[in-house]
Amino acid sequence: GDGGAPSSHAHGSTTAQPEPRLAWTVEMRRLIVLLAAGLPPTQAYGGSTSGMRVLSRAAVPWREYSGLADAVAGFVQREGEALAALRTCSPLMSEDVDWRDVRARLVAREKQEAQKSEAEGNTESDVPGDSISGFVYESPLIEQGSVILGGTLQDFGFALRQQYFHKSVMLLLQHDDGFTKGIILNRPSGLELDGWRVWFGGDVGEGGMFRGRDAKGAAEITCLHSIQSKAAELVSVPVIRGVYYSTLESAQALVEQGEAEKQDFWLFAGYAGWAPRQLQGEVDRNSWYLAAADSAVLLRELLHQGTDLPPPSAGAASAGDGLQTWEKLMCSIGKQNEVFRTRGSLEDRMLKEWVSVYLLPRSPPKPRSATPLLPSDAVGLVLRSGQETKRYTLQDQFMHKALVLIVYESSNVCIGLVLNRVTSFAVELKAPSSSRRRICFGGQSKLRTLDADENGLLWLHRRPDYAGTKIGSSGLYRIPSKQAAAMVAEGSAKVSDFLIVAGAVAWDRPDLEELLNEGDLELVPKAQRLWDGVWSLAGMAEGEGVGDASLSDGTAIWWAATNLGDFNADTNDDNEAPMSLRAMPTPQVADEALRDWLNFFGGHRSVSDAADEESR
């Protein structure tokens, strides 16, 4: 049913051609099998250039033949007897055919023949048996039942957001012209639902079970199983041969009726979804590797993940990062080099951090303080990121070890500026003296008021003799950019007198109160002592280019703020110098994530970039 033994003749050309290698023959046979099934090549291979992609993998380029049609016709003529059998009487063409098995046999044949030819000088090898069990191979197809493996070559990976997609193993439950739906197979959690361990299936429809208020949609539970009874068939949807899924209610009913055991099911909360052609675009951008695998492989990996962890009911909750499963499947499709190259990367460690935060039972919130933690007159207050918080490791990394100045408040909203995140971007003014100043990133929201200009830039200074609006008791003022530029141009001010901030952070006031209550943010006493250090972050030396300097990540200023003590403590006089700084703590994964954020969004040079420039 796979076309018989490979032919050693030249294929499909009216002129003399070089002898094609075995790989081309096997690739052509694979194409014919798909055509024999009645599938157009564009559908079977997932794209209009599929024929070129198939043939270009071989040693003999398809362009050397007079035409693809001639090549196919010649090959079909020589393989006609086997092809006719395939169309008419082959058991592979029965109603129960799974074309993954057909393709798996062809891939296995190709591998065996290639290995044999290398060892024995292009000698024929035995044809694999009628069934292939436990197969995994790389595939160009996106189809229901495809396995997609999280990619490692995209420009912007999953270190800073959506860490759960990093090195994920995804099974596509649905793929059609309207929608693609998949579940992540390698994120077992430490949570239970009705006595079942729950896997994190994706960020849509997980109902807040894992991500709390960040969740999207009501809970949608998918129950994978391999039960083949009539009762199970009536309430299940087939994915690939031997793997089905049902709703939680159907799984519960099958167990109650004695048609199944609880251990027959794997429960997934949530899923990932793609609009038409969206997934193909992500594949083209190296975000995913495509593979095909049979039920034996998938169920074996699920069983392995589930039994390797103690059950949540045992008392010591534990969850899995799934990296071993990803590595095993990547090696199965020949991607060992990527496994070794990326092992232990920042993305790996950020995934482990995500697992520890979201896939384990959450700690109860701290009791709310009896007295308001945010004063009623908050403008001018300075906040610092909490010393023990992990909130800004996995999201909003610019807030890690940040200093934030509150510049606006109402009964419902507070707006703040991050002051210690200098970027490589700069403002240049026409002035007699040095007139370049780096811009600080103030937050992800664009300011449209409070003296911000049309670019969302807000100019701050600390000179009482300059014009401007005082910002509470902070000792700082805001001033319209045109007014500041005019002062610099006329020589009555220097550009170094100003701190230029782009963007702001906005909170609902109750949310800011909660951050203070949880210790994610803390009030800073006597923040005026920090302004010299903050202002120095944005300085540019005479003749310095925008990308010339290695920029500070601002964490030293934050550390100085933690040494100023507690906001409500009885501290020393305002004019007294800050206490001696304790040694900076050892950098953690959150510090690396902040540097990665600054490299990508702030234009900072990474260590590798600096080393490359130094070597040049």
C-alpha positions in Angstrom: 0.0 0.0 0.0 2.9 2.4 -0.2 4.0 2.0 -3.8 6.4 -0.9 -3.6 10.2 -0.7 -3.7 11.8 2.5 -4.9 12.7 2.7 -8.5 16.3 3.5 -9.5 15.3 5.0 -12.9 15.3 8.6 -13.8 11.9 10.3 -13.4 9.6 12.4 -15.5 11.9 14.1 -17.9 12.2 13.9 -21.7 15.9 14.7 -21.6 18.7 12.8 -19.8 18.8 13.7 -16.2 21.1 12.7 -13.3 20.1 9.7 -11.4 17.8 11.0 -8.5 18.7 9.9 -5.1 16.5 7.8 -2.9 15.1 10.7 -1.0 13.5 12.1 -4.2 11.9 8.8 -4.9 10.4 8.5 -1.5 9.2 12.1 -1.5 7.4 11.4 -4.8 5.9 8.3 -3.5 4.6 10.2 -0.5 3.0 12.8 -2.8 1.3 10.0 -4.9 -0.1 8.4 -1.8 -1.7 11.7 -0.8 -3.1 12.2 -4.4 -4.4 8.6 -4.4 -6.4 9.4 -1.3 -8.1 12.1 -3.3 -6.5 15.0 -1.4 -5.3 18.0 -3.5 -1.6 18.8 -2.7 -2.5 22.2 -1.4 -4.8 20.7 1.2 -2.5 17.8 2.0 0.7 19.8 2.4 -0.8 23.0 3.8 0.1 25.6 1.1 0.1 26.4 -2.5 3.9 25.9 -2.8 3.7 22.4 -1.3 4.8 20.6 -4.5 7.9 22.7 -4.7 8.6 22.2 -1.0 8.3 18.5 -1.2 10.5 18.1 -4.2 13.1 20.7 -3.2 13.9 18.6 -0.1 15.6 16.1 -2.4 19.0 16.2 -3.9 17.7 16.7 -7.5 15.9 20.1 -7.7 12.4 19.9 -9.2 13.4 22.7 -11.6 15.7 20.3 -13.4 12.7 18.3 -14.7 10.7 19.5 -17.7 7.6 19.8 -15.5 6.1 18.5 -12.3 3.2 16.9 -14.3 5.7 15.0 -16.4 7.6 13.8 -13.3 4.4 12.6 -11.6 3.2 10.9 -14.8 6.4 9.0 -15.3 6.5 8.0 -11.7 2.9 6.9 -11.7 3.5 4.8 -14.8 6.3 2.8 -13.2 4.5 2.5 -9.9 1.0 2.1 -11.5 0.3 -1.4 -10.3 0.9 -0.5 -6.6 -1.0 2.7 -7.1 -4.0 0.9 -8.5 -4.0 -1.5 -5.6 -3.9 1.5 -3.2 -6.9 3.0 -4.9 -9.0 -0.2 -5.1 -8.2 -3.0 -2.7 -5.5 -1.9 -0.2 -6.7 -2.2 3.4 -5.0 1.2 4.0 -7.8 2.8 2.0 -10.6 1.4 4.2 -13.0 3.7 6.0 -10.9 3.5 9.2 -7.7 4.8 7.5 -5.7 7.3 9.4 -3.4 9.1 6.9 -0.9 9.8 9.7 -0.2 6.0 9.7 0.3 6.1 6.0 2.6 9.0 6.2 4.4 7.4 9.2 5.1 4.3 7.2 6.5 6.4 4.4 8.7 8.4 6.8 9.9 5.2 8.5 10.7 3.7 5.1 12.6 6.7 4.1 14.7 6.7 7.3 15.4 3.0 7.0 16.4 3.2 3.4 18.5 6.3 4.0 20.3 4.6 6.9 20.8 1.4 4.9 22.1 3.2 1.8 24.6 5.0 3.9 25.8 1.8 5.5 25.7 -0.5 2.5 26.0 1.7 -0.5 22.4 2.5 -1.5 21.0 -1.0 -1.0 17.3 -1.5 -0.7 15.9 -2.1 2.9 13.0 -4.0 4.2 9.6 -2.4 4.1 8.2 -1.5 7.5 5.3 -3.6 8.8 1.6 -2.8 8.2 1.4 -0.6 11.3 3.6 1.9 12.9 3.2 2.3 16.6 4.8 5.1 18.7 5.7 7.3 15.7 6.7 11.0 15.9 7.9 12.9 12.8 8.2 16.4 11.5 5.3 17.3 9.2 4.5 20.3 7.0 0.8 19.9 7.8 -1.5 21.8 10.1 -4.5 19.6 10.6 -6.7 18.2 13.4 -4.5 16.0 15.5 -1.3 17.8 14.6 1.2 18.3 17.5 2.8 21.7 17.5 5.9 22.2 19.6 6.8 25.7 21.0 9.5 27.2 18.8 12.8 28.7 19.9 13.9 30.8 16.9 11.4 33.7 17.0 12.8 37.2 17.5 10.7 37.9 20.6 10.2 34.8 22.7 8.1 33.9 25.7 10.4 35.2 28.4 8.5 38.4 29.1 4.9 37.3 28.4 2.8 34.2 27.9 5.5 32.1 29.4 3.1 29.1 29.4 3.6 28.9 25.6 7.4 28.5 25.9 8.4 25.0 24.8 4.8 23.9 25.0 3.5 20.7 23.4 0.1 21.5 21.8 -2.5 19.1 20.4 -4.9 20.6 17.8 -8.4 19.5 18.6 -9.9 21.4 15.7 -8.6 22.9 12.5 -10.9 24.2 9.8 -11.5 27.3 7.7 -13.1 29.1 10.6 -11.1 28.3 13.7 -8.1 26.4 15.1 -8.3 25.1 18.7 -5.6 23.4 20.7 -4.7 22.3 24.2 -1.3 22.4 25.9 -0.3 18.8 26.9 2.7 19.4 29.1 1.5 21.7 31.9 0.2 19.5 34.7 -0.8 21.6 37.7 -1.0 20.9 41.4 -4.8 21.6 41.4 -7.6 19.1 41.4 -11.2 19.2 40.2 -13.6 16.5 41.4 -10.6 14.2 42.2 -8.9 14.7 38.9 -5.5 16.5 38.4 -6.0 19.5 36.1 -3.7 20.4 33.3 -3.4 24.0 32.2 -4.7 23.8 28.6 -4.4 27.4 27.5 -5.1 31.0 28.3 -8.7 31.0 26.9 -11.5 29.5 28.9 -9.6 28.5 32.0 -12.1 30.3 34.2 -9.7 31.9 36.6 -8.6 28.5 37.9 -4.9 29.4 37.3 -4.6 33.1 36.4 -7.3 34.6 38.6 -8.4 38.0 37.4 -6.2 37.7 34.3 -8.4 34.9 33.0 -10.2 35.1 29.7 -13.7 33.6 29.6 -15.6 31.0 31.7 -14.1 27.7 32.4 -14.0 25.2 29.6 -12.8 21.7 30.5 -11.6 19.2 27.9 -11.3 15.5 29.0 -8.9 13.5 26.8 -9.2 9.7 26.8 -8.6 6.6 24.8 -11.8 4.7 25.7 -13.3 2.9 22.6 -16.6 1.6 24.1 -20.0 2.4 22.4 -21.0 4.5 25.4 -17.9 6.6 25.2 -18.2 7.0 21.5 -21.6 8.6 21.8 -20.3 11.5 24.0 -16.8 11.9 22.5 -15.1 13.6 19.6 -12.2 11.8 17.8 -9.0 13.7 17.5 -6.7 11.1 16.0 -7.1 7.3 16.0 -7.1 6.2 19.6 -7.4 9.7 21.2 -10.8 11.3 21.9 -12.2 14.1 24.0 -15.4 14.8 25.9 -16.8 17.3 28.3 -16.3 17.1 32.0 -20.0 16.2 32.5 -19.7 13.3 30.0 -16.6 12.0 31.7 -18.3 12.2 35.1 -21.3 10.3 33.7 -19.2 7.6 32.2 -17.5 7.0 35.5 -20.8 7.0 37.4 -22.2 4.5 34.9 -19.2 2.1 35.4 -18.2 2.6 31.7 -14.8 4.2 32.7 -12.5 4.8 35.6 -11.3 8.2 36.7 -7.7 7.4 35.7 -8.9 6.9 32.1 -9.2 10.7 31.6 -6.9 13.7 31.6 -8.5 17.0 32.4 -7.5 20.3 30.7 -8.8 23.7 31.8 -8.6 26.2 29.0 -7.4 26.1 25.4 -5.5 28.2 22.8 -7.3 29.5 19.8 -6.3 30.9 16.4 -8.3 32.8 13.8 -8.1 31.6 10.1 -4.5 31.5 8.8 -3.2 32.9 12.1 -1.4 29.7 13.2 0.2 29.4 9.7 1.6 32.9 10.1 3.1 32.0 13.5 4.6 28.8 12.0 6.1 30.9 9.2 7.6 33.2 11.9 9.3 30.2 13.6 7.0 30.3 16.6 6.1 26.6 16.3 7.5 23.3 15.0 4.9 21.0 13.3 4.9 17.3 14.1 2.6 14.3 13.9 2.4 11.7 16.6 0.3 8.7 17.3 -1.9 8.0 20.3 0.7 5.7 21.9 3.2 8.6 22.1 0.7 11.2 23.4 -0.9 9.0 26.0 2.4 7.6 27.2 3.7 11.2 27.7 0.5 12.2 29.5 0.7 9.1 31.8 4.4 9.8 32.4 3.7 13.4 33.4 0.8 12.5 35.7 2.5 9.6 37.5 5.8 11.4 38.0 4.1 14.0 40.3 2.5 13.1 43.6 -1.3 13.5 43.4 -2.5 16.8 44.7 -4.6 15.1 47.3 -1.4 13.8 48.9 -1.0 17.2 50.6 2.2 18.4 49.0 1.0 20.1 45.8 3.4 19.9 42.9 3.3 20.9 39.2 5.3 20.2 36.1 7.0 22.5 33.6 6.8 19.9 30.8 10.3 20.7 29.5 11.3 17.0 29.5 8.3 16.1 27.3 9.2 18.9 24.8 12.8 17.9 24.6 11.9 14.2 24.0 9.5 15.1 21.1 12.0 17.6 19.7 14.7 14.9 19.6 12.2 12.6 17.9 11.8 15.1 15.0 15.6 15.6 14.7 15.8 18.9 16.6 18.4 17.9 19.1 20.6 20.9 18.4 17.8 23.3 19.5 17.3 21.2 22.7 20.9 21.6 23.7 21.2 25.2 22.5 18.3 26.4 24.6 18.4 24.3 27.7 18.7 26.4 30.8 17.8 29.6 28.9 16.1 32.6 30.5 12.9 31.5 28.9 13.2 28.1 30.6 13.7 29.7 34.0 10.8 32.1 33.4 8.6 29.2 32.6 9.6 27.5 35.9 8.7 30.8 37.7 5.4 30.9 35.9 4.7 27.3 37.0 5.5 28.1 40.6 3.2 31.1 40.6 0.2 29.9 38.6 0.1 26.1 38.7 0.1 25.7 42.4 -2.6 26.6 44.9 -2.5 30.3 45.6 -1.8 31.7 49.0 -4.8 33.5 50.5 -4.6 37.3 50.3 -3.2 39.2 53.2 -5.8 40.7 55.5 -6.7 44.2 54.5 -5.2 47.0 56.6 -7.7 48.7 58.9 -6.4 52.1 57.9 -5.9 53.3 54.3 -2.4 52.7 53.1 -2.6 55.4 50.5 -3.0 58.9 51.9 -5.9 61.0 50.7 -3.5 63.5 49.2 -1.3 61.1 47.2 0.2 63.5 44.5 3.9 63.8 45.1 4.3 60.5 46.9 7.0 58.2 45.6 6.5 54.4 45.5 9.0 51.6 45.2 8.5 48.0 44.1 8.3 45.7 47.1 11.5 44.0 48.2 9.8 40.6 48.4 7.3 40.8 45.6 7.3 38.5 42.5 4.5 40.3 40.8 6.7 42.0 38.3 8.8 39.0 37.3 6.3 37.5 34.8 4.6 40.7 33.6 5.2 44.5 33.5 8.9 43.8 34.1 9.6 47.6 33.9 8.0 47.8 37.3 10.6 45.5 38.9 12.7 47.5 41.3 11.0 50.7 40.1 10.5 54.1 41.6 7.2 55.7 40.8 6.1 59.3 41.3 2.3 59.9 41.7 1.5 62.9 39.5 -2.3 62.7 39.5 -5.2 61.3 41.6 -8.9 61.3 41.8 -11.4 59.4 43.9 -11.1 56.5 41.4 -7.8 56.7 39.6 -4.1 57.3 40.3 -1.4 58.0 37.7 2.3 57.6 38.3 5.6 58.0 36.4 8.4 55.4 36.6 11.5 57.5 37.0 14.4 55.0 36.9 14.0 53.3 33.5 16.2 55.3 31.2 16.2 54.3 27.5 18.6 54.8 24.6 16.2 57.3 23.0 17.0 61.0 23.4 15.7 64.5 22.9 18.0 67.0 21.1 17.5 70.8 21.3 19.1 73.6 19.6 21.0 75.3 22.4 24.4 76.9 23.1 25.6 74.1 25.3 25.1 70.3 25.4 21.5 69.8 24.4 20.9 66.0 24.4 19.0 64.2 27.1 17.9 60.6 27.3 14.2 59.8 27.7 13.0 57.7 30.6 10.2 55.2 30.1 7.4 56.2 32.5 4.9 53.5 31.8 2.8 51.7 29.1 0.0 54.3 28.9 0.5 57.5 26.8 0.0 60.7 28.6 -2.4 63.2 26.9 -2.6 65.8 29.7 -0.7 67.1 32.7 1.5 69.3 30.4 2.5 66.3 28.2 3.3 67.3 24.6 1.9 65.7 21.4 4.4 62.9 21.7 3.3 62.1 25.2 6.6 63.4 26.8 6.4 65.1 30.2 9.2 67.4 31.3 10.1 67.5 35.0 12.5 69.7 36.9 13.5 70.5 40.5 14.3 74.2 40.4 11.8 76.4 42.4 13.0 79.4 40.4 11.8 77.9 37.1 8.2 78.0 36.0 6.0 75.0 36.3 3.4 73.1 38.4 4.5 71.8 41.7 4.0 68.0 42.2 2.9 67.7 45.8 5.7 67.6 48.4 8.1 65.7 46.1 10.2 68.8 45.4 9.6 68.3 41.6 7.7 70.4 39.1 6.2 69.7 35.7 6.5 72.1 32.8 5.2 72.2 29.2 7.9 71.0 26.8 7.8 74.1 24.6 8.4 76.3 27.6 11.3 74.1 28.7 12.8 74.1 25.2 12.5 77.9 25.0 14.4 78.2 28.3 17.2 76.0 27.1 17.4 77.8 23.7 17.8 81.2 25.4 20.3 79.9 27.8 18.3 80.4 31.0 18.2 76.7 31.6 20.2 73.6 30.7 18.7 70.5 29.3 20.4 68.6 32.1 18.0 70.4 34.5 15.1 68.3 33.2 14.0 64.7 33.4 12.0 63.8 30.3 9.5 60.9 30.8 7.5 59.1 28.1 4.4 57.2 29.3 2.7 56.6 32.6 1.2 53.9 34.8 -2.5 54.1 35.7 -4.3 52.3 38.5 -7.8 52.1 39.7 -7.4 53.5 43.3 -8.6 50.2 44.9 -6.1 48.2 42.9 -3.3 50.5 44.0 -4.5 50.1 47.6 -4.3 46.3 47.1 -0.8 46.5 45.7 0.3 48.4 48.8 -1.5 46.0 51.1 0.1 42.9 49.5 3.6 44.5 49.6 4.0 44.7 45.8 4.5 48.5 46.2 5.8 50.4 49.2 5.8 54.1 50.1 9.3 55.8 50.0 10.1 58.3 52.8 12.2 61.4 52.1 12.4 60.6 48.3 14.2 64.0 47.7 17.4 62.3 48.6 17.2 60.2 45.5 16.8 62.9 42.9 20.5 63.4 42.2 20.8 59.7 41.3 17.7 59.7 39.2 18.7 62.8 37.2 22.1 61.3 36.5 20.6 58.3 34.8 19.5 60.4 31.8 22.7 62.3 31.2 24.7 62.2 28.0 28.4 63.1 27.7 29.5 65.6 25.1 29.8 63.8 21.7 28.2 60.6 23.0 25.9 58.8 20.5 22.5 57.5 21.3 23.6 53.9 21.3 27.2 54.4 22.6 26.8 54.0 26.3 26.0 51.0 28.5 22.9 52.3 30.2 21.9 51.7 33.8 19.0 49.5 34.6 18.1 51.8 37.5 18.1 49.1 40.2 20.8 50.8 42.2 18.6 53.8 42.8 15.8 51.5 43.9 18.2 49.8 46.3 19.1 53.2 47.7 15.3 53.8 48.2 15.0 50.6 50.2 17.7 51.9 52.5 15.7 55.0 53.4 13.6 52.9 55.7 9.8 52.7 56.3 7.5 55.5 55.3 5.7 55.6 58.6 8.9 55.2 60.8 10.4 58.0 62.8 13.3 58.8 60.5 16.0 61.4 60.6 15.9 64.9 59.4 15.3 65.6 55.7 18.8 67.1 55.3 20.7 64.2 56.8 22.5 62.0 54.2 21.0 58.5 53.6 22.3 55.7 55.7 25.1 53.6 54.3 24.0 51.2 51.6 23.9 47.5 52.3 25.4 45.3 49.7 23.2 44.8 46.6 21.5 41.4 46.7 22.5 38.7 44.2 20.6 39.1 40.9 17.6 36.8 40.5 15.6 35.7 37.4 13.5 38.9 37.8 16.6 41.1 37.3 17.5 39.1 34.1 13.9 39.6 32.9 14.2 43.3 33.5 17.4 43.5 31.5 15.7 41.5 28.7 12.8 44.0 28.8 15.3 47.0 28.6 17.2 45.4 25.8 14.0 44.8 23.7 11.9 47.9 24.6 14.4 50.4 26.0 17.1 50.0 23.4 19.8 48.9 25.9 22.6 46.8 24.6 22.6 43.2 25.7 25.8 41.6 27.0 26.2 39.7 23.7 25.8 42.9 21.6 28.4 44.7 23.7 30.8 41.8 23.4 30.3 41.7 19.6 31.0 45.4 19.4 34.1 45.1 21.6 35.4 42.3 19.3 34.9 44.5 16.3 
